Amino acid sequence: MRAYKRYNNRGFTLVELMIVVAIIGVLAALAIYGVTRYLASAKTSEAKNTVGAISRAAAGAYERESAPPQILANGASAQSSQALCESADAVPAALTDVANRKYQPNTAPNTDFDTGTDQEGWRCLKFSMSQPVYYQYNYTRGANTPNMPGTPPPVGATDTGFEAGAIGDLDGDGVYSGFARGGTIFQGQLALATQVYIANEFE
């Protein structure tokens, strides 16, 4: 007598299929969230690094101004000055230029990061950027960054401090994130803040 092999033709039940779909949905949601958070972190890194660079540029400018006196050709002594650079114009000028998009700084003479003089603005700081940016960048002497979300720590009531700031709206929803780092002159020495102040980092 010939033996026949029996096959199990049982398929998946509706409940099993629903469980699998639910698991796939959860994994997909986690993946999307992770990628979105990673991209946002990469963008905020730009602001943190740039604010730090502007702060160091301000400190470098102050040190250049406070160099030891030089002896002139006629034997007279040229006294050095100890002064922070005066405030710079924000780049870009309008926050809407970085709302859910990048802004390409204008590298033409006397525009964006090529504005100011030897005593004020970006030229005084000797700071510039040519690559596209996600944030509006500020350097303000004697005051906090304009339009900064929240209340950053004070950096000096008058001319004794400065603040470098970045403001952005990565998703264009009208809610801004802010990054700031300041410096204060104390007994002739410029001390930089040890960390970057952050408000609404991921909005």
C-alpha positions in Angstrom: 0.0 0.0 0.0 1.4 3.4 -1.1 1.9 5.9 1.7 1.0 9.5 0.9 2.8 12.4 2.5 0.5 14.9 4.1 1.2 18.6 3.8 0.0 21.2 6.3 -1.8 23.8 4.3 -2.6 25.9 7.3 -1.9 29.7 6.7 -1.5 32.7 9.0 -4.4 33.8 10.9 -5.7 37.4 10.8 -4.5 38.0 14.4 -0.9 36.8 13.5 -0.8 39.1 10.4 -2.0 42.0 12.5 0.7 41.4 15.1 3.4 41.3 12.3 2.1 44.5 10.7 2.0 46.2 14.1 5.6 45.2 14.9 6.8 46.5 11.4 4.9 49.8 12.1 6.6 50.3 15.4 10.1 49.5 14.0 9.4 51.9 11.1 8.3 54.7 13.5 11.5 54.2 15.6 13.7 54.2 12.5 12.1 57.4 11.2 12.4 59.1 14.6 16.0 58.1 14.9 16.9 59.3 11.5 15.1 62.6 12.0 16.8 63.1 15.4 20.2 62.3 13.8 19.7 64.9 11.0 18.6 67.5 13.6 21.6 66.8 15.7 23.9 67.2 12.7 22.3 70.6 12.0 22.5 71.8 15.6 26.2 70.8 15.7 26.7 73.5 13.1 25.3 76.2 15.4 27.3 75.0 18.5 30.6 74.8 16.5 30.1 78.2 14.9 29.1 80.0 18.1 32.2 78.6 19.7 34.3 79.8 16.7 32.8 83.3 16.9 33.6 83.4 20.6 37.2 82.4 20.1 37.5 85.0 17.3 36.2 87.6 19.7 38.8 86.5 22.3 41.5 86.5 19.7 40.5 90.0 18.5 40.7 91.3 22.1 44.1 89.7 22.6 45.3 91.4 19.4 44.1 94.8 20.7 45.7 94.2 24.1 49.1 93.4 22.7 52.1 95.0 24.4 52.9 98.7 23.4 55.2 99.1 20.4 58.1 101.5 20.0 57.6 103.8 17.0 60.4 104.9 14.7 60.7 108.3 16.5 61.2 106.6 19.8 57.6 107.2 21.1 55.5 104.5 22.6 52.3 103.5 20.9 49.9 102.5 23.6 47.8 99.4 22.8 44.1 99.5 23.5 42.0 96.9 25.3 38.6 96.7 23.7 36.2 94.2 22.3 35.0 94.4 18.8 31.8 96.4 18.4 28.6 94.5 17.4 28.3 92.9 14.0 25.3 92.8 11.7 23.3 89.5 11.8 23.9 87.1 9.0 21.5 86.6 7.3 19.7 89.8 8.2 16.2 88.2 8.3 15.3 85.0 10.3 13.0 84.0 7.5 16.0 83.3 5.4 16.9 80.3 7.5 13.3 79.1 8.2 13.3 75.4 7.1 16.1 76.1 4.5 19.8 76.9 4.2 21.2 80.3 3.6 24.1 80.8 1.3 26.3 83.7 2.7 27.2 86.3 0.1 30.9 86.4 -0.4 31.0 89.7 -2.3 32.9 92.5 -0.7 31.1 94.5 2.0 28.3 91.9 2.4 27.4 89.4 5.1 30.6 88.3 6.9 32.7 90.9 5.1 31.2 93.9 6.8 32.5 96.2 9.5 35.8 97.8 10.2 39.0 97.1 12.1 37.1 98.0 15.3 33.6 96.6 14.7 31.7 93.7 13.1 32.9 90.6 11.3 36.0 92.3 9.9 37.2 93.1 13.4 36.6 89.5 14.5 38.3 88.2 11.3 35.5 85.7 11.1 33.8 84.5 8.0 31.8 81.6 6.5 31.3 80.7 2.9 29.3 77.4 3.1 25.5 77.4 3.4 24.2 77.7 7.0 21.0 76.7 8.8 21.1 79.5 11.4 21.3 83.3 11.7 24.6 84.3 13.4 25.1 87.2 15.7 27.9 88.9 17.6 26.7 91.5 20.1 28.9 93.6 22.4 27.5 94.5 25.8 24.2 92.8 25.4 22.5 89.4 24.8 21.7 88.1 21.3 18.6 89.8 19.9 15.5 87.6 19.5 17.2 84.8 21.5 14.6 82.3 22.9 14.7 82.1 26.7 16.9 84.2 28.9 20.7 83.5 28.5 23.0 84.2 31.4 24.1 87.9 31.5 27.5 88.6 29.9 28.1 92.1 31.1 25.9 95.2 31.6 27.9 97.5 29.4 31.1 97.1 27.4 32.6 94.5 29.6 31.1 91.5 27.7 29.8 90.1 24.5 27.6 87.3 23.3 27.9 85.2 20.1 24.6 83.7 19.1 22.8 81.5 16.6 19.1 81.4 16.0 17.2 79.0 13.7 13.9 77.4 12.7 14.8 74.1 11.2 11.2 73.0 10.5 9.8 76.4 9.6 7.1 76.2 12.3 7.8 79.7 13.7 9.4 78.2 16.9 13.0 79.2 17.1 16.0 77.5 18.7 18.9 79.5 20.2 22.5 78.9 21.0 24.8 81.4 22.7 28.2 81.7 24.2 29.5 84.8 26.0 32.6 86.3 27.4 33.3 88.8 30.1 36.3 91.1 30.9 37.4 90.8 34.5 40.5 92.7 35.7 41.7 93.1 32.1 41.3 89.5 31.2 38.7 88.1 28.9 37.0 84.9 30.2 34.8 82.9 27.9 31.8 80.9 29.1 32.6 77.3 29.7 29.6 76.0 27.7 27.1 77.0 25.1 23.7 78.1 26.3 21.0 76.2 24.4 17.2 77.0 24.2 14.8 74.8 22.3 17.6 72.8 20.7 15.3 70.6 18.5 12.3 73.1 18.7 
